[in-house]
Amino acid sequence: MGHVGMVLDYDSKTGEFTFIHAAVSTGIEIQKSTAEYYAKRYIGARRVLPDDSFAEDSGEDSDVDEV
């Protein structure tokens, strides 16, 4: 069984991140990757949109580190 979330903030120095997801029991939650429950279960992350798509759509700098 799997679960997905979206990264909201990423610290490239520590590798820690904040993410949003939908929990079955409590609904929408914002959690830290360092929370004990998620730190034990985290497998990996993937970028859904190419870097250049993000920059064009949001006006943000596309120099974003991958988690």
Backbone torsions as a table, in degrees:
resi	resn	phi	psi	omega
1	MET	NA	140.4	-178.1
2	GLY	-122.6	172.3	-179.5
3	HIS	-152.1	145.4	178.6
4	VAL	-127.3	158.5	175.5
5	GLY	-150.0	173.9	177.3
6	MET	-117.7	133.1	179.4
7	VAL	-75.0	130.2	178.7
8	LEU	-99.4	-33.6	-176.1
9	ASP	-150.5	140.3	-177.8
10	TYR	-136.0	129.7	176.8
11	ASP	-100.4	105.9	-176.0
12	SER	-67.8	-20.6	179.0
13	LYS	-75.8	-39.4	-176.6
14	THR	-103.6	-19.3	-175.8
15	GLY	81.9	0.3	180.0
16	GLU	-79.8	150.9	179.1
17	PHE	-146.2	160.3	174.6
18	THR	-110.5	137.5	-177.4
19	PHE	-138.9	159.9	177.5
20	ILE	-116.0	142.0	179.6
21	HIS	-157.1	170.7	178.5
22	ALA	-109.3	113.0	177.6
23	ALA	-88.8	141.1	-179.0
24	VAL	-60.1	-45.3	-174.0
25	SER	-82.5	-29.6	-173.5
26	THR	-121.2	-1.7	179.0
27	GLY	82.0	-149.2	-176.2
28	ILE	-68.9	130.1	-179.6
29	GLU	-135.9	150.4	170.0
30	ILE	-112.5	125.3	-176.0
31	GLN	-129.9	163.1	173.2
32	LYS	-100.8	146.3	178.3
33	SER	-64.8	-18.1	-179.4
34	THR	-85.2	-6.3	176.7
35	ALA	-59.2	135.3	-173.3
36	GLU	-50.4	-47.0	-177.5
37	TYR	-58.8	-47.6	-175.6
38	TYR	-80.1	-33.1	178.7
39	ALA	-59.9	-34.7	179.6
40	LYS	-75.8	-25.0	-170.3
41	ARG	-109.8	-12.4	-176.5
42	TYR	-62.2	130.4	179.3
43	ILE	-107.2	-46.8	-179.5
44	GLY	176.1	178.3	-178.2
45	ALA	-138.6	153.6	177.5
46	ARG	-135.5	145.9	174.9
47	ARG	-80.4	130.1	-178.1
48	VAL	-83.9	-41.9	179.6
49	LEU	-104.8	147.2	175.0
50	PRO	-61.8	153.8	-179.9
51	ASP	-53.2	-43.4	-176.4
52	ASP	-70.4	-28.2	176.5
53	SER	-67.1	-39.8	179.2
54	PHE	-62.6	-45.5	-177.6
55	ALA	-64.9	-41.1	-178.6
56	GLU	-68.7	-40.9	-176.3
57	ASP	-73.8	-37.8	-171.2
58	SER	-105.7	-13.7	-175.4
59	GLY	78.3	3.7	-179.9
60	GLU	-84.0	159.4	175.5
61	ASP	-67.5	134.0	-177.0
62	SER	-83.2	2.8	180.0
63	ASP	-82.2	69.0	-178.1
64	VAL	-109.0	130.0	178.7
65	ASP	-73.4	143.8	175.2
66	GLU	-78.0	147.4	177.5
67	VAL	-86.8	NA	NA
